[in-house]
Amino acid sequence: MIHENCPNCGSTKIEGFFKIKNAPIFSLVTVKSQQEALNVPRKDIELGFCHSCGFVFNRLFDTSIDFFTMGYEDQQGFSTTFMKYLKKISEDLIQKYDLKGKTLLEIGCGKGDFINLLVELNEGKGIGIDPAYEEGRQNNPNLTFYKEFYKTDHGKLPADFICCRHTLEHIHGTQAFLQLIRDSLGNQTNKIIFFEIPQITRILEVQAFWDIYYEHCSYFSAGSLARLFRSTGYEILDLRLDYNDQYLLIEARPALTKSTRGFPIEESIEEQKKRVDNFKIKIREQLEDWRKNLTALKAKGKKTVVWGGGSKSVGFLTNFADLDLIEFVVDINPHMENNYIPGIGKKYVQPGFLKDYKPEAVIIMNGIYKDEITKTLHEMDVFPEIYAL
């Protein structure tokens, strides 16, 4: 399967520029046994760059796979660093758009952590929509959950604010999805729309190969995201980066006429093409350097763990699984404990496991958590070499 047309704009001017062979198709699904993890199917990834809108996507993405209804663990709310960020953006949105006491809706709500936080802060009501929501994860009487995909009828729900966090990057038909939401709202131009997603420009600039994995089929920059929103009938109110420039945030509302307002953060297609060309050169050096470092750790017999489960660890370890250096992956989410990394077969453990294991090297999958993780390690009397991505 190869996608010849850009899912963002329909163009056929697509350039393939980076391949990963045999990537596990799952990274967030919880797998209960090592053998089950090793049996997870693998498929190739090929990133394509659209010369018409600047969008980056996996040209080989298999749209027939069910990624959403099998259950997945994507919670980050166990980190104090992350919760500080999440509370700040929530309070900012509530104040900016006068959302106190109003009804808020989240598409792709996962286990409901974000919509629950929003409702606790705005003292209103909340609606979560996600086929993978698990009953009992949230006990807030002001929340209502629909265990299904977003559909046209959901546009009639009495919500003043619609948010969608870290979902769009998992959707191949990006234009169709944004158009579905827009069509469902009709003439309701008073509703505020908020999306948050990872941004590809940082990945290109620092060659963050660990942020490239099968479940992420769509990779947005400020420019490509803004072009998509305008083309599907939205007026953009704000467009910015946050969380150490890892996340791209957009605020918009439905428009009845085509919006032309641009933002300084939007890069041109030509600028992004230069980043893609530089990535093609630098990524080989990045992968070679990491292979040398990991090979040296193994040669010295140093016990090494990865800290940070889920997608980043899958993206990282896929490239070095043959070295068989890593035995355990640490994650503070208790729901991941004793599960195994899809396709990789390494076991998830809680931080307390390291008290006795005493790793000599820890590779942190997201450098923004370095201080928080280092503090936890030192409190357990564990003082390893630390490598932060």
C-alpha positions, 0 to 999 in steps of 0.5 A: 500500500502506498498513498500517492495523494496528500491526505491534507490537500490531495496533491500528487507532488509527494517526495519520499525522504526517510524509511524505517524498516519493520516498525511495530504497528503498535506502540500504545496498545498494552501487551500482556506477554513477551511473546504477544509483544514479539508477535506484533506485526511489523510494517515499513514506514516511508515519510513523504513530503508534500510539495503543495502544502508542506505536509509530512505523512507516512506514505505506506500507512495501512488504513485498514488496521484498527488502532483505536478500539483495542485499548491503549495507554497514553496517560501522562498525568502521573508526571508533575512536570506534565501536569503543571503544563496541562493545568496552565494551558487549561486555565489559559483557555478557560480565561481566554474564551470565558469558559467558566460554567460552560460545557466542553467536549473532547474528541479522542479523550483517551482515558478522560484525564484532560476533559476531567481537568478542564471540567474541574477547573471551569466548574461546568460539564464535559463530554468525552468521545473515544472508542477506547475510553474505559468505564471507571477511569473517571468518576466525575458526575459532570462528565459524559462519555461516548465510546465511539468515533466522532460523527456528524450527530456529535456536532449537535451536542451542547458544547461551547468548546471542542478540543482534540489533543494528540489525536490528529497525528494518528489519523491518516485522512486529516482533511476528511477528519477536519471537514467532518468536524466542520460540517457537523457544526454547520452555522455554529460559528461561536464554538471554539476549536482547540487542537494540540499535536506534536510538531514535525519541524523540531523533529526535522531540525534535531533528527528526532527519529524516536518521534517517528513510529507507525501509529503516528501517520501524520506529521504537522508543522505550523504552516501545514496545519494552518493551511489545513484548517483554513481549507476546511472552513475555519478561522484561526485565532491563535497558532503557537508552540509550547512544551519546549517547542515539542507541541503545536497548538491551534485555536480556531472557530468555524467560519462562513467565508474563507479565512486568509489570516496568517501567523508569523510562525507559519513556515513557507513550503520552501523553508520546510523543503530545506529542513527535509533535505538537511534531515536526509543528510543528518539523520544518518549521522544521528543514527550512527552516533547512537549506535556507537554509544549503545554499542559502547555501553554494551561492550562495557557491560553497563546495565542500561534502561530506557525511561519513558514508555509508549511511542517514543521508546518504540520509535527509539528501540526499533532502530537498535533492537538487534543490539539487545542492550535494553532489558527494561523500560521504566514508566511512571504510569502504573497501568503499564507495569508488567506489560511489554513493549509492542514489537520489542518485547521488553518489560515495563517497570515502575521507577521503584524497580531501579532501587535494586536493579541499579542501572548504570545508564538511563536513557530518557526519552523526553529531555523535558523530564530530565530534572524530574527523573534525575531527582527521582533516581537520586532519591532512590540512591541511584546515580547512573549516567544520564542520556536525555533525548 
